[in-house]
Structures are given as C-alpha cells and as structure tokens.
Amino acid sequence: MRRNAKGQPALQGTGTVRPHLSFSGHETFVFRYAWLKKAVDAVATDPGIFTRESAIVTLGVGKNMVRSMRHWALATQVIEEAPRTRGNQLVVTHFGAFLFGEGGRDPYLEDPNTLWLLHWRLFAQQQRCTIWHWTFNKLPSNEFTRETLFDFVQSEIHQRGAVPPSDGVLKRDIEVFIRTCLPTKATKNSVLEDSLDCPLVELQLMEQTGRQGHFRLRRGPKPSLSDFTFAYCLADFWQRNAPSQETFSLSDVAFRPGSPGSVFKLDENSLIERIERLDDITRGVLRYSETAGLRQVYRGPDLNAVQFLAHYYDSTLVPAEIGG
C-alpha cells in the first residue's frame, strides 16, 4: 500500500490525497442553474444513471459534464452515494428532495436563500471541495492572489502529512473555485459553456480588488440571508459538530471552521444582531445570553434544523408552489 511521509495510508489518484480531502471531480466546470434539479430528478428515477452511457442523453450534457454534474450534486449534498455500492448507486437526500424533489420548495433557484443553502452545504465541509472550505474557513487573510492561495493550500496539505496532488491539479481547482464566486469575463474566443456563471456568483461573496489578480472575500451583514436560513445553518453546524453540547460560545459561531460566521463571512456586529433575534424566531429553541462576560448561544432539547427551513419556505411561497 502506498503511504505518506508519516507512514499513513495515502489514497491513489491525482485528485484526492486523503479520504476527506479532494481537489478534482468537477472536470473544470462550475455547476449551472439546472444541474442540481436534473441530478435529483435523474437519480430519483434511476439510482445508477451516472454509470450509464444513456446519461448523456438523459441529462442533456456532454460526457465530462455528466461527471461534473454528479460531483456538484454530491458536493452540495442533494444526492449521496448509497451504502456498499462504491458510488455506483446514488440516492436523493432529504435536503435534495426538500429543494428539488417533487413539490420541492425552490427547484429553479429563484430565492436567494436557496443559493445561501447551497453555499452552506458546499463551503461548510471539506470532503469534496477542499479549497472552497479552506479559503473561507482557514485562510489567514480575506485578500489573496492565485499564488498565495496555491502556497496556502500546499502548506495545509503538508501539515496533514498527505501526498499532494500535482501543481496542475491544484491550479485548475483554484480556477474553478474562483469561477464559483466571481462572474466569468467572456472573450471573443470563449466557448459559451465556459462563460456561463455559477449561480453562487449572485451572492457576491468575492470581489476583485483594484490590483490585477488580487481577490477579496467580502465580509458584511448579508441582507439577503434570512434569519431562518441562518438559524438552520447554525443548527446544522451544531448537530454535525457537537450534537450533545448545550452551548456554543459566540467565538465558535463566528470563527470556528465550518461555522455560519466563517462560511457566510458575517461581520461581528451583524452576527450578534442575528444571534440576538434567535430567541424570537426559534421560539426559544436557540437563544443568546451574555452573562459575566460570557457570550454564549444555548440550544433547547428539541433542536431540529429542518423546521427552520420549512417555516421560511412555507411563509414565503404560496401553497400551490409548495406542493404536497
């Protein structure tokens, strides 16, 4: 078995250096508006669709885009691999069915909160889109260049004792990451498919600075992010990281990797304002307290992340649009 410098098993292949780190799979494409809905519908009908030659016709895209669509549907967690099938069989997740299934709340990505949710699912964990997670949650500065991000990612990989992918793989991954957040500048020689923007560009979480090749992550209040969506993401973060823990410090919610504060790049004042509203919108399930210098968020025993999403979408869409 191939092993890394510390004698630990290293995964074979050009894109993945550890089971929980990945730097490929997207085939250099960002996902398009219709892709996640198409993937959910296709998997609901045929769990093995992505292994079939007919997938090109069924999904209406080229062979490389079929692989890319599968990658992004898995990365945003609207589908998942069925147990003990080595990824050959897929199933629609509850999250995927909630948004894109029959009677789904927002199958055509018309509500910005759906984009915030997809951003959350993509950036809060590092398993399939490692650079996305590391840039928003671990990068020391909100400003970077392709070169500084490349050096940072290599450093993170080496700190984990993992075998790094090739320089070319990392550079392509960084380019796709940037195109996930920034609109593409089309040229006369551009191929149409290469100039279509990712839906997450609408969130405007990244911008180019005045200097050529310099980028900035935009920290701020994020007014299009609903308090209910924020509450869902906080509850999801809680359930995944500390399901038995009754409190989180404000610092954890603001700065811990994978937290709402880090993933959404919320400034501290905006984060506190949202947390202070939690008691009302969650009816006490989540509440904020500042006592004796300790600033903490408390959770009730019946914490259920999905209820916050259901409340938001049920209150913003008419019943005919919600479905059963």
Beta strands, then each sheet from edge to edge (+ up, - down):
strand 1: 79-81
strand 2: 90-92
strand 3: 143-145
strand 4: 206-208
strand 5: 214-217
strand 6: 247-249
strand 7: 286-291
strand 8: 294-299
sheet 1: 1+ 2-
sheet 2: 3+ 5- 4+
sheet 3: 6+ 8- 7+
end
